[in-house]
Amino acid sequence: MTAFTPSSAWADASTAAPPDDPLLSDERCDLAIVGGGILGLCAGLHAARQGLSVRVVDAARVGDRASGLNGGQVIAGFKYDPDWLIQHFGDKRGTALATFGASMPDAVFGLIEREKLDVPRQATGWIQAAHSKTALMATEDRAKQWIARGVPAKILSADDVAQVTGAQGYLGGWLDPRGGAIQPFAYTRELARIALAAGVRIAENTRIVRLRRENSAWALETADGKTLRATSVIVATNAYADGLIPGLARTLVPLHSFQIATEPLPSSVLAKILPGDQVVSDSRRIVIYYRKGPDNRMLIGGRGSMAEPTHPKAWAHLEHALKRLYPALANVKIEKRWYGRVAVTLDHLPHVHEPEPGLMIAAGCQGRGVGLMTALAPRLVDYLASRDPEHIPLPITQIRPIPFHAFRNIGVGAAIAWYRLIDMMER
Ligand SMILES: Cc1cc2nc3c(=O)[nH]c(=O)nc-3n(C[C@H](O)[C@H](O)[C@H](O)COP(=O)(O)OP(=O)(O)OC[C@H]3O[C@@H](n4cnc5c(N)ncnc54)[C@H](O)[C@@H]3O)c2cc1C
């Protein structure tokens, strides 16, 4: 029997890979960026346009990790609603956070437009569909908070949700017109293309294994013994954080998000699914998200096992979810199965750290990094240049490892099973 290899529905895209520019000897630059996902590439682009010499170094290939594998949903805001942010952080920071959250979709769609990126996209809206009465109240409240701030959001009844999604079983929800979808692999590769054009140099398949202060510079050592020296560093390793920054990986609960894509569907079937081309996340504790994808395929994603999946059965829960939502798809073939790593924090907010001046870290997107990291990247660069805290909407916090982090796999696995059970009982 041949070994099973996950394959993403996005990677078929013909977007060219950036030419690799390995570190052949020791080098020096103004800004070194560890991680070539959306955050690293957007930060590199912005810094190069400010006239800095920039090196992006990634342990994998551009597009091979979360930024190129995700669901491509472009979502405004954080897990928390504007009123909560203001109550929790006070008027000034809370309002700044809500405003920043609201700006995330524009950051993505605006960049694509301005830079003429070859990225399939739909700014057609994001639907949050409520699976329970409690969730319905929460989604209505969330919509009302944004409506009060001038967003033309719509509160959806059960019938409305059935109509706009074609899916069964929801009690209602809301439609956020700011959101939408992109092709994430094309987006990441296109970011690399324009970053290169701006002068950024990208080394792929190069792991940074050590970072140390060396007089006025940072020295980044690669696994094959080269040293990159830089005035400033951004660590953009997110859910793939390793031991490079002591304690960082232990501040994050890395989860696997799994996705499946159907075979290409006939247009008669597709016409009844998401006729307005919106994307959907539901309100479950273990969120299910779905959309139409490339080649007329239907895509659905959600949490998966922490163990590396080795068999298609590891995606069976998503096949069940697809059939539950769209009984008409009960017999379609699933042609693609893939997964990536998502970083969740205990407070469900992204974290920004500055362990020492000139070293910035951002991580913990809770599965919403497409808009978030696109919008945050230029702000990290501007902060490094000016040290003006106004650039960073989030508080800059210390790296605080989660106690008993070593047991996270057992704990997370049990928590996921428990939350799935509650989600099912609430139906
Ligand atoms: C399956 C899936 C579905 C998702 N769906 C959505 C969605 O629909 N909408 C949304 O907004 N978000 C979604 N997300 C989250 C989103 O993809 C991420 O938040 C976002 O891509 C993070 O970007 P990033 O640049 O911070 O990190 P990443 O894209 O994870 O990049 C980090 C990079 O750091 C590199 N790296 C790590 N350690 C080192 C080292 N020591 N040296 C060199 N390089 C290193 C890694 O190789 C990696 O390429 C999803 C994520 C997954 C996995």
The ligand as an SDF file (V2000), in Angstrom:
LIG
                    3D

 53 58  0  0  0  0  0  0  0  0999 V2000
   -5.6970   24.8410    7.6710 C   0  0  0  0  0  0  0  0  0  0  0  0
   -5.7220   26.2770    8.0990 C   0  0  0  0  0  0  0  0  0  0  0  0
   -6.8420   27.0590    7.8200 C   0  0  0  0  0  0  0  0  0  0  0  0
   -6.8490   28.4070    8.1770 C   0  0  0  0  0  0  0  0  0  0  0  0
   -7.8770   29.1890    7.7480 N   0  0  0  0  0  0  0  0  0  0  0  0
   -7.8050   30.5270    7.9070 C   0  0  0  0  0  0  0  0  0  0  0  0
   -8.7750   31.3730    7.2970 C   0  0  0  0  0  0  0  0  0  0  0  0
   -9.6640   30.9170    6.5890 O   0  0  0  0  0  0  0  0  0  0  0  0
   -8.6710   32.7060    7.5170 N   0  0  0  0  0  0  0  0  0  0  0  0
   -7.6650   33.2530    8.2640 C   0  0  0  0  0  0  0  0  0  0  0  0
   -7.6170   34.4750    8.4410 O   0  0  0  0  0  0  0  0  0  0  0  0
   -6.7080   32.4720    8.8120 N   0  0  0  0  0  0  0  0  0  0  0  0
   -6.7500   31.1380    8.6390 C   0  0  0  0  0  0  0  0  0  0  0  0
   -5.7720   30.3410    9.1560 N   0  0  0  0  0  0  0  0  0  0  0  0
   -4.6810   30.9750    9.9040 C   0  0  0  0  0  0  0  0  0  0  0  0
   -3.6830   31.6420    8.9770 C   0  0  0  0  0  0  0  0  0  0  0  0
   -3.3000   30.7600    7.9630 O   0  0  0  0  0  0  0  0  0  0  0  0
   -2.4490   32.0390    9.7980 C   0  0  0  0  0  0  0  0  0  0  0  0
   -2.8510   32.7850   10.9270 O   0  0  0  0  0  0  0  0  0  0  0  0
   -1.4970   32.8970    8.9830 C   0  0  0  0  0  0  0  0  0  0  0  0
   -1.1940   32.2900    7.7530 O   0  0  0  0  0  0  0  0  0  0  0  0
   -0.2320   33.1150    9.7850 C   0  0  0  0  0  0  0  0  0  0  0  0
    0.7340   33.7260    8.9590 O   0  0  0  0  0  0  0  0  0  0  0  0
    2.1850   33.9030    9.4950 P   0  0  0  0  0  0  0  0  0  0  0  0
    2.9700   34.5650    8.4350 O   0  0  0  0  0  0  0  0  0  0  0  0
    2.1610   34.5860   10.8150 O   0  0  0  0  0  0  0  0  0  0  0  0
    2.7220   32.4340    9.7910 O   0  0  0  0  0  0  0  0  0  0  0  0
    2.9840   31.1650    8.8440 P   0  0  0  0  0  0  0  0  0  0  0  0
    2.3360   31.2740    7.5370 O   0  0  0  0  0  0  0  0  0  0  0  0
    2.6840   29.9870    9.7040 O   0  0  0  0  0  0  0  0  0  0  0  0
    4.5500   31.2490    8.6070 O   0  0  0  0  0  0  0  0  0  0  0  0
    5.4710   30.9560    9.6120 C   0  0  0  0  0  0  0  0  0  0  0  0
    6.7380   30.4820    8.9090 C   0  0  0  0  0  0  0  0  0  0  0  0
    7.8080   30.4330    9.8480 O   0  0  0  0  0  0  0  0  0  0  0  0
    8.7040   29.4240    9.4000 C   0  0  0  0  0  0  0  0  0  0  0  0
    9.5970   29.0670   10.5000 N   0  0  0  0  0  0  0  0  0  0  0  0
    9.2610   28.5830   11.7260 C   0  0  0  0  0  0  0  0  0  0  0  0
   10.3950   28.4340   12.4830 N   0  0  0  0  0  0  0  0  0  0  0  0
   11.4360   28.8600   11.7170 C   0  0  0  0  0  0  0  0  0  0  0  0
   12.8400   28.9580   11.9270 C   0  0  0  0  0  0  0  0  0  0  0  0
   13.4120   28.6220   13.1050 N   0  0  0  0  0  0  0  0  0  0  0  0
   13.6260   29.4100   10.9130 N   0  0  0  0  0  0  0  0  0  0  0  0
   13.0920   29.7780    9.7180 C   0  0  0  0  0  0  0  0  0  0  0  0
   11.7440   29.7110    9.4770 N   0  0  0  0  0  0  0  0  0  0  0  0
   10.9340   29.2610   10.4630 C   0  0  0  0  0  0  0  0  0  0  0  0
    7.7810   28.3030    8.9360 C   0  0  0  0  0  0  0  0  0  0  0  0
    8.4340   27.4510    8.0320 O   0  0  0  0  0  0  0  0  0  0  0  0
    6.6200   29.0850    8.3120 C   0  0  0  0  0  0  0  0  0  0  0  0
    6.7210   29.1740    6.8990 O   0  0  0  0  0  0  0  0  0  0  0  0
   -5.7470   28.9730    8.8730 C   0  0  0  0  0  0  0  0  0  0  0  0
   -4.6420   28.1840    9.1800 C   0  0  0  0  0  0  0  0  0  0  0  0
   -4.6170   26.8580    8.7970 C   0  0  0  0  0  0  0  0  0  0  0  0
   -3.3970   26.0550    9.1150 C   0  0  0  0  0  0  0  0  0  0  0  0
  1  2  1  0
  2  3  1  0
  2 52  2  0
  3  4  2  0
  4  5  1  0
  4 50  1  0
  5  6  2  0
  6  7  1  0
  6 13  1  0
  7  8  2  0
  7  9  1  0
  9 10  1  0
 10 11  2  0
 10 12  1  0
 12 13  2  0
 13 14  1  0
 14 15  1  0
 14 50  1  0
 15 16  1  0
 16 17  1  0
 16 18  1  0
 18 19  1  0
 18 20  1  0
 20 21  1  0
 20 22  1  0
 22 23  1  0
 23 24  1  0
 24 25  2  0
 24 26  1  0
 24 27  1  0
 27 28  1  0
 28 29  2  0
 28 30  1  0
 28 31  1  0
 31 32  1  0
 32 33  1  0
 33 34  1  0
 33 48  1  0
 34 35  1  0
 35 36  1  0
 35 46  1  0
 36 37  1  0
 36 45  1  0
 37 38  2  0
 38 39  1  0
 39 40  1  0
 39 45  2  0
 40 41  1  0
 40 42  2  0
 42 43  1  0
 43 44  2  0
 44 45  1  0
 46 47  1  0
 46 48  1  0
 48 49  1  0
 50 51  2  0
 51 52  1  0
 52 53  1  0
M  END
$$$$
